[in-house]
Amino acid sequence: MAAIRDKQLRYREGIGKYLQVLSAETPLLTQQGLDADLRSRRRVGRDQPDPGRWVAIRRERGCVASAN
């Protein structure tokens, strides 16, 4: 993060090039994208119902024959 701020400051002061700013931001943006993807995958996995629970519900409603 400090590297990005340094590059942005140098660019604003006319010392550095915008390509240097972009080069410094690329790893951070890549990591943020990976973090967002991981959070999304965790959220999807958490939203999936427990298959055993669905079998129990269907048994209660008479949709699945009991194992007894």
Secondary structure, DSSP 8 states (H G I E B T S, - for coil): -HHHHHHHHHHHTTSS-HHHHHHHHHHHHHHHHHHHHHHHHHHHHHHS--HHHHHHHHHHTTSS----
